């Protein structure tokens, strides 16, 4: 008699529990999007459909400044973190296994394993010492903090891509007297770019949505869009926050879809 295979999907109540979990997870987000189109000032009472709060957010100078700052920080952070991630991925996949390699993996992925609040406090203390010594309080601290936090997010898809690539082409190029840089530029990089792009997009979204590290590291007048929204929630909550949140949600969904498509293309 054939042994029966355990299948969780066929257990009584599994479908109900799964739908309940998805409802609790996504219903608040759906309500947030719906009430971003509310004509009134309430975030709980529907008074009619309107684009009023999207127009209000678009014309709000504080929102414009925070959005531009968020984009600048996210672009720089994704660029820096992706560059470092490519170098780290090459160093950990294109070499023979060495002593301490597991420790290197753990070090690179440390921001994923440690609570974000711990990373934020550590960065605050570190950058506070530099600020006292130099007197500089510019946006570079925020960019560096985001870059450090985003490295493992960019590293994982790049490393996965490198591990799936055939070494024979790179070895053949080396046998034909190509320098290591020529091998990377003409052989490795053309195959690696989907992983690099996926890692950069993931790092961009993580940086764009970050609140905890930004709240700890930023100086006065350096609010990003998420921290601006957090500040508004402490004052008067209007559907304008819903509209901004919906816009951020749209950006994130677009990036995730693009990342998924790139992952399929990569495979």
Steps between C-alpha positions, in 0.01 A plus 500: 500500500641833395588737783274803519683828458419776749359808323423802717266641233261208552472548875164615638485877549826579320330699220291698751802589711701594191225734373462653847874569519505659154194710589659630823822574311358676195167651613667794679703574186189483281314735736795739499490514119121541491494786751777682314222591253266631771371851433470581871764545769414183689706184464213285631179644350446477123361826359549453126762445232760769428861551389522789749765354726725389217495856368564631851801271545632591154488873583637465855854645503600294803392182323691605189819563698467176696430302182800647319721430801373142520573443132850649527584286803347185347682544169836559665447220753393249235797593280756474780355186657470325162862582413622363833271197464642418155855512634404290803316246286797465265737457794285228658402303188790537257769377738585168660338432833711666768518486876247733657272513195194422714592790728522728197150393389371570852670841506352603164151386600522639853249783442240236408552304822532784751188701593490823303474708817838364613660594168340844522634567851847381401503727194373791712787462748761454226388799291452718811871458577590602144264799513661623821850457354430657159201728551346370178127420520411449134302234318803272453440332837151397395626370166778297665261361762250390235781356287632289787151369576419423134818304418364155594176563309702572185752224574256207514363513140844585358664209680219267396551602138876444517455157653271401213742614230724254317870562566610344171455824302709699746766228504504493119548878491787471747658227286486745206719742701222736608583699812275459807338836426436404136346171613270687736404771247448278196388166649383528861321835492272427199374188679488667841306816415150359574617412852662842541185678384282287728728570796504873426120516481463309824749730674319805358164389642651414840668842521193687377275339764740509794385680814693372803857563381400830340331621819815432703766624257344806333581852610253787535323583173589167337162330506443236236148418384443216753625710795293798381192276502587373847523859622162586347338203674596658831309817410188496283422192293328572167450290185805680359709245693294226335574650159875515567494145637313378191760663275782331693311172484466538123874561463583199717261272312643615166854425618402159638328407172806612306722299738283191448513534123876543509532193722305293246712641219813420698393138540 
